[in-house]
Amino acid sequence: MGYRQMQVFHGPPAEKSASPSEKQVKISLGDICELLADAQRSGLKWLSDFTDEEVGISPDLYDVLMAYRYYRSAAELS
């Protein structure tokens, strides 16, 4: 009679950790602006919980926003 070799069970295979892009949710800029503006106007406190949250935007939108920030600041100094 042959002996059976014991096998060690290490548990289920480890799941692959999700990449950052898999954790993201896509929403149109129009929808997010409308919702954030409404929350700001309503003075909702939860909005301040996310002030340090990073969001991804396209390079084109980033350039437009930075130009707007610059020209808005320049207009306020005048």
Helices and strands as residue ranges (DSSP letters): G 20-23, H 29-41, G 45-50, H 59-77
